[in-house]
Amino acid sequence: MTGGYLVCLGETGRNFAAGMSGGIAFIYDPEGKFPERCNMGLVGLYDVEDMDEKETLRGFIQEHVDHTGSTVGQKMLNDFEASVKDFVKVYPHDYKRVLEERAMKESAAA
């Protein structure tokens, strides 16, 4: 993955994020098994706490439900504040650094 967003509402295979250099993935992980399936060489794992990120995630799930009729997605939306706590944000280290540097430059220029 080199950019964009990925939302995974089910389990992942092993070695997730191997070679992930950009983008952000939101992985639904209610059982806490994802860290052992993730290749941590290039990424960090974070809780989804930022309101903008929560709304982005909610929007992606809503779009999925609208297009597919997913009952899994609808269940998450019905109690989103509880469901969002079971998501893990996968964020490449270098990508995070670049975005933080860009934000600092933009705020300094303002």
Salt bridges, closest charged atoms under 4 A:
GLU11 OE1 - ARG37 NH2 3.35
GLU31 OE1 - LYS33 NZ 3.03
GLU53 OE2 - LYS89 NZ 2.95
GLU55 OE2 - ARG58 NE 3.63
GLU81 OE1 - LYS54 NZ 3.86
GLU81 OE2 - ARG58 NH2 3.98
ASP94 OD1 - ARG97 NH2 3.98
GLU100 OE2 - LYS96 NZ 3.93
GLU101 OE2 - ARG97 NH1 3.38
